[in-house]
């Protein structure tokens, strides 16, 4: 009975963490990843170890893994925003991995204040992926601008 109560309490806490996540889906992923990772890590630690020490250890490991994953997402989305704001081609290059991400801004739509940015990912000189993202100056509240 006590294990069921603990499980429900952990799920409730996880729900609160997720519901507190901000409205900006493309920002603050480090914090969001840390919070979600802590919740899942605590849940996994409790299920595996069935004691407070395991729960805290799981929460700590989950926080670290979630923050690292969220930070990677933040860095990935930052290049498109930077290219749109500066209206210049931006390249992030990792010499150790021979990996590059390039963002090329397109023309700005005067009505919507949005700009399409082409993101290209290169690995060892070969194009791995190419996608187009739309970066807007304001905040999109509905389907219409």
LUMLOTOR-586835 format. One record per residue (C-alpha): residue in three letters; chain; x, z, y; residue number from 1. Coordinates in pm, 1 decimal. Layout:
{sedo ALA	drenkol A	east X	up Z	north Y	keke NUM};
...
This chain:
{sedo UNK	drenkol A	east 0.0	up 0.0	north 0.0	keke 1};
{sedo UNK	drenkol A	east 284.6	up 86.3	north 237.1	keke 2};
{sedo UNK	drenkol A	east 453.6	up -250.0	north 167.8	keke 3};
{sedo UNK	drenkol A	east 132.9	up -433.0	north 259.7	keke 4};
{sedo UNK	drenkol A	east 107.2	up -240.3	north 587.1	keke 5};
{sedo UNK	drenkol A	east 470.7	up -320.3	north 668.6	keke 6};
{sedo UNK	drenkol A	east 414.7	up -687.4	north 589.4	keke 7};
{sedo UNK	drenkol A	east 108.2	up -701.8	north 813.0	keke 8};
{sedo UNK	drenkol A	east 297.8	up -523.8	north 1091.0	keke 9};
{sedo UNK	drenkol A	east 587.0	up -769.8	north 1066.7	keke 10};
{sedo UNK	drenkol A	east 350.2	up -1068.9	north 1068.7	keke 11};
{sedo UNK	drenkol A	east 174.4	up -924.6	north 1373.0	keke 12};
{sedo UNK	drenkol A	east 507.7	up -879.3	north 1552.3	keke 13};
{sedo UNK	drenkol A	east 606.8	up -1235.5	north 1459.7	keke 14};
{sedo UNK	drenkol A	east 277.4	up -1362.4	north 1601.4	keke 15};
{sedo UNK	drenkol A	east 344.2	up -1179.3	north 1926.7	keke 16};
{sedo UNK	drenkol A	east 694.4	up -1330.8	north 1948.4	keke 17};
{sedo UNK	drenkol A	east 560.3	up -1681.4	north 1896.3	keke 18};
{sedo UNK	drenkol A	east 271.4	up -1637.9	north 2139.8	keke 19};
{sedo UNK	drenkol A	east 510.0	up -1520.5	north 2412.3	keke 20};
{sedo UNK	drenkol A	east 700.3	up -1847.9	north 2398.9	keke 21};
{sedo UNK	drenkol A	east 683.5	up -2027.7	north 2732.7	keke 22};
{sedo UNK	drenkol A	east 492.5	up -2343.1	north 2821.7	keke 23};
{sedo UNK	drenkol A	east 805.5	up -2552.0	north 2873.8	keke 24};
{sedo UNK	drenkol A	east 866.2	up -2713.9	north 2538.9	keke 25};
{sedo UNK	drenkol A	east 1195.1	up -2868.0	north 2649.2	keke 26};
{sedo UNK	drenkol A	east 1355.5	up -2554.7	north 2797.1	keke 27};
{sedo UNK	drenkol A	east 1456.8	up -2204.1	north 2700.5	keke 28};
{sedo UNK	drenkol A	east 1497.9	up -2293.9	north 2334.3	keke 29};
{sedo UNK	drenkol A	east 1788.6	up -2050.8	north 2293.5	keke 30};
{sedo UNK	drenkol A	east 1564.8	up -1754.3	north 2372.3	keke 31};
{sedo UNK	drenkol A	east 1270.9	up -1894.8	north 2176.7	keke 32};
{sedo UNK	drenkol A	east 1494.9	up -1964.1	north 1876.4	keke 33};
{sedo UNK	drenkol A	east 1640.6	up -1613.5	north 1891.0	keke 34};
{sedo UNK	drenkol A	east 1295.2	up -1451.9	north 1902.3	keke 35};
{sedo UNK	drenkol A	east 1153.5	up -1660.9	north 1619.4	keke 36};
{sedo UNK	drenkol A	east 1472.9	up -1619.2	north 1416.0	keke 37};
{sedo UNK	drenkol A	east 1458.2	up -1242.0	north 1461.6	keke 38};
{sedo UNK	drenkol A	east 1099.7	up -1234.3	north 1338.2	keke 39};
{sedo UNK	drenkol A	east 1163.1	up -1447.4	north 1033.0	keke 40};
{sedo UNK	drenkol A	east 1491.4	up -1268.7	north 961.8	keke 41};
{sedo UNK	drenkol A	east 1323.4	up -927.9	north 977.0	keke 42};
{sedo UNK	drenkol A	east 1047.3	up -1050.0	north 747.6	keke 43};
{sedo UNK	drenkol A	east 1297.8	up -1192.7	north 499.6	keke 44};
{sedo UNK	drenkol A	east 1512.2	up -877.9	north 515.6	keke 45};
{sedo UNK	drenkol A	east 1211.7	up -655.7	north 447.1	keke 46};
{sedo UNK	drenkol A	east 1093.0	up -872.3	north 158.1	keke 47};
{sedo UNK	drenkol A	east 1438.2	up -884.8	north -2.7	keke 48};
{sedo UNK	drenkol A	east 1572.2	up -533.2	north 58.6	keke 49};
{sedo UNK	drenkol A	east 1252.9	up -333.4	north 110.2	keke 50};
{sedo UNK	drenkol A	east 1424.1	up -90.0	north 348.6	keke 51};
{sedo UNK	drenkol A	east 1494.8	up -49.9	north 718.6	keke 52};
{sedo UNK	drenkol A	east 1862.2	up -143.4	north 688.9	keke 53};
{sedo UNK	drenkol A	east 1778.2	up -479.3	north 529.6	keke 54};
{sedo UNK	drenkol A	east 1508.3	up -545.8	north 788.6	keke 55};
{sedo UNK	drenkol A	east 1747.7	up -480.6	north 1077.0	keke 56};
{sedo UNK	drenkol A	east 2022.7	up -686.2	north 915.7	keke 57};
{sedo UNK	drenkol A	east 1780.2	up -974.2	north 859.9	keke 58};
{sedo UNK	drenkol A	east 1661.3	up -952.0	north 1220.9	keke 59};
{sedo UNK	drenkol A	east 2020.0	up -962.9	north 1347.4	keke 60};
{sedo UNK	drenkol A	east 2119.4	up -1260.9	north 1134.9	keke 61};
{sedo UNK	drenkol A	east 1793.4	up -1439.2	north 1219.4	keke 62};
{sedo UNK	drenkol A	east 1849.9	up -1381.4	north 1590.4	keke 63};
{sedo UNK	drenkol A	east 2198.3	up -1531.3	north 1573.0	keke 64};
{sedo UNK	drenkol A	east 2096.2	up -1836.1	north 1368.0	keke 65};
{sedo UNK	drenkol A	east 1787.1	up -1897.0	north 1583.2	keke 66};
{sedo UNK	drenkol A	east 1983.9	up -1871.8	north 1907.0	keke 67};
{sedo UNK	drenkol A	east 2247.5	up -2117.4	north 1783.9	keke 68};
{sedo UNK	drenkol A	east 1982.4	up -2368.1	north 1675.6	keke 69};
{sedo UNK	drenkol A	east 1788.7	up -2327.2	north 2000.9	keke 70};
{sedo UNK	drenkol A	east 2102.1	up -2372.7	north 2209.3	keke 71};
{sedo UNK	drenkol A	east 2177.3	up -2700.8	north 2031.9	keke 72};
{sedo UNK	drenkol A	east 1828.8	up -2824.2	north 2123.1	keke 73};
{sedo UNK	drenkol A	east 1879.2	up -2714.4	north 2486.4	keke 74};
{sedo UNK	drenkol A	east 2206.2	up -2905.7	north 2512.9	keke 75};
{sedo UNK	drenkol A	east 2049.2	up -3214.5	north 2355.9	keke 76};
{sedo UNK	drenkol A	east 1763.1	up -3222.6	north 2608.1	keke 77};
{sedo UNK	drenkol A	east 1985.0	up -3136.8	north 2907.0	keke 78};
{sedo UNK	drenkol A	east 2160.3	up -3474.2	north 2907.7	keke 79};
{sedo UNK	drenkol A	east 1834.6	up -3667.6	north 2960.7	keke 80};
{sedo UNK	drenkol A	east 1728.3	up -3439.8	north 3248.0	keke 81};
{sedo UNK	drenkol A	east 2072.5	up -3470.2	north 3408.0	keke 82};
{sedo UNK	drenkol A	east 2066.2	up -3851.6	north 3387.1	keke 83};
{sedo UNK	drenkol A	east 1714.7	up -3866.9	north 3535.6	keke 84};
{sedo UNK	drenkol A	east 1797.6	up -3635.6	north 3826.5	keke 85};
{sedo UNK	drenkol A	east 2129.9	up -3796.7	north 3919.8	keke 86};
{sedo UNK	drenkol A	east 2014.9	up -4153.1	north 3837.6	keke 87};
{sedo UNK	drenkol A	east 2352.1	up -4212.6	north 3669.6	keke 88};
{sedo UNK	drenkol A	east 2470.4	up -4284.0	north 3316.8	keke 89};
{sedo UNK	drenkol A	east 2583.2	up -3956.6	north 3155.1	keke 90};
{sedo UNK	drenkol A	east 2803.6	up -3926.1	north 2845.9	keke 91};
{sedo UNK	drenkol A	east 2883.0	up -3607.9	north 2652.5	keke 92};
{sedo UNK	drenkol A	east 3181.2	up -3667.0	north 2425.0	keke 93};
{sedo UNK	drenkol A	east 3321.3	up -3439.5	north 2152.2	keke 94};
{sedo UNK	drenkol A	east 3681.2	up -3544.9	north 2083.0	keke 95};
{sedo UNK	drenkol A	east 3719.3	up -3328.0	north 1772.0	keke 96};
{sedo UNK	drenkol A	east 3417.1	up -3479.8	north 1596.0	keke 97};
{sedo UNK	drenkol A	east 3449.8	up -3826.6	north 1760.4	keke 98};
{sedo UNK	drenkol A	east 3082.2	up -3795.2	north 1852.5	keke 99};
{sedo UNK	drenkol A	east 2912.1	up -3894.0	north 2178.1	keke 100};
{sedo UNK	drenkol A	east 2566.5	up -3878.4	north 2332.5	keke 101};
{sedo UNK	drenkol A	east 2490.5	up -4119.7	north 2614.7	keke 102};
{sedo UNK	drenkol A	east 2190.8	up -4114.2	north 2850.9	keke 103};
{sedo UNK	drenkol A	east 2101.5	up -4418.3	north 3060.9	keke 104};
{sedo UNK	drenkol A	east 1826.8	up -4372.6	north 3322.8	keke 105};
{sedo UNK	drenkol A	east 1572.0	up -4645.3	north 3387.3	keke 106};
{sedo UNK	drenkol A	east 1379.9	up -4712.0	north 3708.6	keke 107};
{sedo UNK	drenkol A	east 1150.9	up -4440.6	north 3844.2	keke 108};
{sedo UNK	drenkol A	east 775.2	up -4494.4	north 3837.8	keke 109};
{sedo UNK	drenkol A	east 669.0	up -4419.6	north 4196.9	keke 110};
{sedo UNK	drenkol A	east 313.6	up -4325.2	north 4100.0	keke 111};
{sedo UNK	drenkol A	east 395.6	up -4073.9	north 3826.3	keke 112};
{sedo UNK	drenkol A	east 744.8	up -3969.7	north 3945.5	keke 113};
{sedo UNK	drenkol A	east 866.6	up -4019.8	north 3588.3	keke 114};
{sedo UNK	drenkol A	east 1177.4	up -4195.5	north 3466.8	keke 115};
{sedo UNK	drenkol A	east 1246.4	up -4333.2	north 3120.0	keke 116};
{sedo UNK	drenkol A	east 1588.8	up -4236.3	north 2987.3	keke 117};
{sedo UNK	drenkol A	east 1748.7	up -4416.3	north 2693.7	keke 118};
{sedo UNK	drenkol A	east 1950.5	up -4175.9	north 2477.4	keke 119};
{sedo UNK	drenkol A	east 2209.8	up -4317.4	north 2241.0	keke 120};
{sedo UNK	drenkol A	east 2398.9	up -4116.4	north 1983.6	keke 121};
{sedo UNK	drenkol A	east 2736.8	up -4248.9	north 1870.5	keke 122};
{sedo UNK	drenkol A	east 2942.4	up -4128.5	north 1573.1	keke 123};
{sedo UNK	drenkol A	east 3296.4	up -4257.0	north 1522.3	keke 124};
{sedo UNK	drenkol A	east 3223.2	up -4558.9	north 1742.7	keke 125};
{sedo UNK	drenkol A	east 2901.6	up -4658.3	north 1562.8	keke 126};
{sedo UNK	drenkol A	east 2554.0	up -4632.2	north 1710.0	keke 127};
{sedo UNK	drenkol A	east 2361.4	up -4376.3	north 1501.8	keke 128};
{sedo UNK	drenkol A	east 2033.9	up -4354.3	north 1694.3	keke 129};
{sedo UNK	drenkol A	east 1867.5	up -4477.5	north 2008.6	keke 130};
{sedo UNK	drenkol A	east 1548.7	up -4336.3	north 2156.3	keke 131};
{sedo UNK	drenkol A	east 1367.3	up -4338.5	north 2488.0	keke 132};
{sedo UNK	drenkol A	east 1248.1	up -4017.3	north 2653.5	keke 133};
{sedo UNK	drenkol A	east 1030.0	up -3978.8	north 2960.4	keke 134};
{sedo UNK	drenkol A	east 1149.4	up -3724.6	north 3215.5	keke 135};
{sedo UNK	drenkol A	east 904.0	up -3629.3	north 3490.8	keke 136};
{sedo UNK	drenkol A	east 970.8	up -3459.4	north 3822.8	keke 137};
{sedo UNK	drenkol A	east 663.3	up -3237.0	north 3814.2	keke 138};
{sedo UNK	drenkol A	east 484.8	up -3065.1	north 3530.1	keke 139};
{sedo UNK	drenkol A	east 239.2	up -3268.1	north 3326.7	keke 140};
{sedo UNK	drenkol A	east -80.5	up -3064.6	north 3296.8	keke 141};
{sedo UNK	drenkol A	east -314.4	up -3320.2	north 3140.8	keke 142};
{sedo UNK	drenkol A	east -291.2	up -3669.6	north 2995.9	keke 143};
{sedo UNK	drenkol A	east -334.3	up -3811.0	north 3347.6	keke 144};
{sedo UNK	drenkol A	east -96.3	up -3765.8	north 3638.7	keke 145};
